[in-house]
Amino acid sequence: MIRVQGVNKTFLLGDEPVHALNNIGLSIQAGEYLSVMGPSGSGKSTLLNMLGLLDVPDNGQYWLNGADTVPMSEEQRAVYRRSHIGFVFQSYHLIPRLSASENIELPLILAGIAPAERKRRLAPVIERLGLGSRAGHLPNQLSGGQRQRVAIGRAIIMKPRLLLADEPTGNLDSQSGAEVVQLLEELNADGITLIVVTHDADLGRRASRRIRMVDGVIVSDDRTSSSDAQSRTDQSDAP
């Protein structure tokens, strides 16, 4: 699904170049659950932005679903991103004047999807998120966990194959965070490729594949067997 080869990205900090990504090579299969960890400034978020087509490399290649994304124009990247990628951030980025259901529906409106089809897609997503009684509430009337579930709904309403989550539990209490993680993992179990960037070692260890970055370089890439991952999930769900 994802193939990255020889990707570099450099920023200027004053007059000094900062190598955010240094000769990154990475392949990710459809349906994988991968975490990206590392200290601040290690390049995690830069990599996520690159994979999400929010940024482009200085050089190197990035294929997503068989498409060579580097030559794409900004408009082409936006169209491809809207159709293939969902984003979940630490800050929910909800529109304050829109209800929960309207925030979730927004990508469908922007894509020009007809009202009847929007309604058909929206209902099962709201039900799955457990937001039926809160669908008409504004963001400031929702808890942090509910707002993050709205953000997840917005991310998946276009049925993306790739879901990118940047510190998805960073603003949540432990119970709300656990509920959000469970929802993300259920989506992965349904076939969505899930990539989570996190400082939370416990969250990072839940992924079946774990990448660690330091100074723009991938320094480790570990995998866990499906049985071990299931055992870890069962333990975390136990009362």
N, C-alpha and C positions, 0 to 999 in steps of 0.2 A: 504493500500500500504506500509506504513512505520509503524513499531512498535519498539519502543526502551524501554527497561526495565532495570532499575537498573544500568545504565551506569556510570562508573567513569573513569576519566583520570587525572593523576597526572604527573607534570613535576618537575624537579629539577632546581631551580634557585640558583646557587651556591650549598650550602648544604641544602637549604630550600625547602621543597616540596610546590608546588603550585597546588592547586586542581582546575584544569581548568573545569572539569565537575564533579558534585557531585550528584550521585544517580538520574540521569536524566531518567524520564519516559515520553514518548511522543507517540501519535498515530496520523498519518496523512492519510487522505483518498485520494484516487486517484482523481486528478483534483482540489485539494485545492490550494488556493493562500495564502501563509503564509509569514509573515515578522518576522524576529528575530532582536530585538533591545536590546540595553544596552550599558553601558559605555565601554571604552577600558579595556581589561582584564577581561571582564565578562564571556568569554567562547563562544561567538557567533561563531567566526571563527573555534574554535576547534570543536564545534558541527557540523558546516557545513562540515569540513574535515571528521568527523566521518560518517555523512550521505552520503558523496560522496565516501566513501571507500578509502580515501587517508590516513586514520589513523585507528587504531583499539583501542578499549577500553581496559583499564586494567582489567576490569571485567564488567559483564552485558551482555545483549543480544540485537541484532539488526537484525530484519527481514525486508527485502526489497522485495516486490513482492512475498512474501511467502517463500523466501530463507533465511535460517539462515546464515548470513554473517560472524559471528565471527570466526567460524572454518576454513574459507577459507584461502588458501595459498595466498601469495602475487600475484602469477600469476593468480590464480582464481579470485581474486578481480579485477585485471586489466582487465581481459576478461569481467567480469560482469559489471564493470564500463563503459567500452567502449560501451556495448550493451544497457545499461539501463539509463545512467546518462549523462547529458550535464552540462558543467560548463561555467559561464561567470564571469570574474574577473574585478576589477577596472583597472588593467593594462591588455592590450589586448592580450599580449603574442603571437603576430603574428610573423611569420618567415619573416624577412625583404626581403629576396631574392625571395620570392614567391608572385605571384599576389594575388589579392583578391579572385578570384575563386579558385586558387590553395591552398590557406590557408583553404578555406571552404572544399575543396575536400580531404584534407589530411587524416582525419579519415577514409574515404572510402578506400584510398590506403592502409593504415596501416591494415585495416581489410581484405585486399585481395579481394576486390570487383572488378569485371571485369570492364574494361573501358566503355563498352556500358551502363552498369547499373549505373556506376558513373555519366556519362553524363545525363542519364535520371533523376537521383535524383537531380543533381546540378542545372539544368535549372530553375525549379520552385522555388527553395530556393533563387537563385539570384534575380529572378523576385519579389518575395515577399519582399525581403529586399530593393528593390528599387536600386539595385546596377548594373543594366544592363549596364549602360554607364561607370561604374568604374570597371567592372569585371577584366579587364586586367591591372589595375593599381597596383603598389607596395604600401605597407603600408605607406611609407613616402610621397606618392602622394595623400593620403586620409586625410580628416578631422577627428577629434576625433570621431565624431558621426558615420562617415562611417566606421572607424576602429572597433568601438564597434559593429556595425551591422555585419561586417565580422566575428567577434568573436562569435556573436550569431548564425550566419549561421553555423560556424564550430561546435557549441555546439548542433545544432538540426539536422545536416545532417544525423546522424545515427538513427533518429527518436526515441529519448529517451522518456521514460515516466516521467522522473524526471529532472527538470532543476533547478540548484543551481546557484544563482547569488550573488556574494560578492561585495557589493558597486558598482553596475553596472553603476551608473551615477557619481561616485566620481571624474572622470577626465573630465567631460563634462560641457559645458555651459548649461544654463537653457533650451534653445530651443532643443539642441541635446539630453539633458537628457530626456526631455518630449517625444521626438520621440522614444527613446530607451524604456522608460517605456511603451509607447503605444504598441510597438511591443511585449514586454514581456507579457503584459496583453492580447493581441490578441492570443498569443500562449497558454496562460492559458485557454482562452475561447474555444480554440480548443481541450482542454482536457489534456494538459500537466500539471503535478503538478509543481507548481512554489514556490520556497522558496528563499526569498530575505533577505540577511543580510545587514543591513544599519544603519548608524548613522543619516540619514536624516529622521526626524520625519514625514515630509509631505509624503515622499515616503512610509514609514512604515505604515502610517494610511490608505493608499490606499488598503492594503491587507484586505481580508475578515476575516482573523484570524491573530492576533498579539501576539507574544510571547515576553516577556521582561526577560532578564537574568541579574543577579547580582552575582558576585563571584561564578560562575559555577553552579548556581541554577536558575531554571525557577521560577520567582516570580509572573508572571501573564500570563494568557492565555485567551485573549478576542476574541470574535467573533462578526462580524457585519452581519446583515441580507443582503441578496442579493439585496434587494431594496435600502437599505442605501448605499451599495457599488456602485451600479449603479448611484445613485444620486450624490455621490462624484466624480465619474468618469465624469459624464456629466458636473458638475460644472467646473472641471479642464480643460475640452475640450472646454468650452465656450470661445468666443473671448473676 
